[in-house]
């Protein structure tokens, strides 16, 4: 995934947020995924209009994390979501 990509959610998945944790169910596979507070915030920011770079900037600022560390973690997380078909670019 590139910094200029604008990821979008796969709307086929069922999503629930409970006490700051996001749960995503893939109906085709029955797989259930859960995200911590940072993953949940990234999920909220995935709207098809924000670039990966913009998402990283928000996460870095809100969680007071070094930009490069936030970038590495976000790219890894988004890459996993893309591999699983939970998001697309």
C-alpha positions as CSV (number, residue, x, y, z in Angstrom):
1,X,0.0,0.0,0.0
2,X,1.3,3.4,-0.9
3,X,1.1,6.6,1.1
4,X,-1.1,8.2,-1.6
5,X,-3.6,5.3,-1.6
6,X,-7.1,6.0,-0.2
7,X,-8.2,2.8,1.4
8,X,-11.9,2.0,1.6
9,X,-13.8,-0.6,3.8
10,X,-15.3,-3.7,2.4
11,X,-18.9,-3.1,3.2
12,X,-19.7,-6.9,3.1
13,X,-18.2,-7.2,6.6
14,X,-20.2,-6.8,9.7
15,X,-18.7,-4.3,12.1
16,X,-19.4,-3.5,15.8
17,X,-17.5,-1.3,18.2
18,X,-17.8,-2.2,21.9
19,X,-16.0,-0.2,24.6
20,X,-13.3,1.1,22.2
21,X,-12.7,-2.2,20.5
22,X,-13.7,-2.8,16.9
23,X,-15.0,-6.3,15.9
24,X,-15.2,-7.2,12.2
25,X,-16.9,-10.4,11.0
26,X,-16.2,-11.7,7.5
27,X,-19.4,-13.4,6.6
28,X,-17.9,-15.4,3.8
29,X,-15.3,-17.1,6.0
30,X,-16.8,-16.6,9.5
31,X,-13.5,-15.0,10.7
32,X,-13.8,-12.5,13.5
33,X,-11.1,-9.8,13.9
34,X,-10.7,-7.4,16.7
35,X,-8.7,-4.2,16.8
36,X,-7.2,-2.3,19.8
37,X,-7.8,1.4,20.3
38,X,-5.2,2.4,17.6
39,X,-6.6,-0.1,15.1
40,X,-10.1,1.1,15.9
41,X,-9.1,4.7,15.2
42,X,-7.4,3.7,11.9
43,X,-10.6,1.8,11.0
44,X,-12.7,5.0,11.7
45,X,-10.4,7.0,9.5
46,X,-10.7,4.6,6.5
47,X,-13.4,6.4,4.5
48,X,-12.1,6.3,0.9
49,X,-11.2,10.0,1.0
50,X,-8.2,10.1,3.3
51,X,-4.8,8.9,2.1
52,X,-2.7,6.5,4.1
53,X,-0.4,9.5,4.9
54,X,-3.4,11.5,6.3
55,X,-4.4,8.6,8.4
56,X,-0.9,8.2,9.8
57,X,-0.7,11.9,10.5
58,X,-3.9,11.7,12.6
59,X,-2.8,8.6,14.5
60,X,0.7,10.1,15.1
61,X,-0.8,13.3,16.5
62,X,-3.7,11.8,18.6
63,X,-1.6,9.0,20.1
64,X,1.5,11.1,20.4
65,X,3.6,8.5,18.5
66,X,6.7,9.2,16.4
67,X,5.6,9.7,12.8
68,X,7.9,7.0,11.5
69,X,6.8,4.5,14.0
70,X,3.1,5.3,13.3
71,X,3.8,5.0,9.6
72,X,5.5,1.5,9.9
73,X,2.7,0.2,12.2
74,X,-0.1,1.7,10.1
75,X,1.3,0.3,6.8
76,X,1.6,-3.1,8.4
77,X,-1.9,-3.0,9.8
78,X,-3.4,-1.7,6.5
79,X,-1.5,-4.3,4.5
80,X,-3.0,-7.1,6.7
81,X,-6.5,-5.7,6.3
82,X,-5.9,-5.5,2.5
83,X,-4.6,-9.1,2.4
84,X,-7.7,-10.3,4.2
85,X,-10.0,-8.3,2.0
86,X,-11.3,-6.2,4.8
87,X,-10.1,-3.0,3.0
88,X,-9.2,-2.2,-0.6
89,X,-7.5,0.6,-2.4
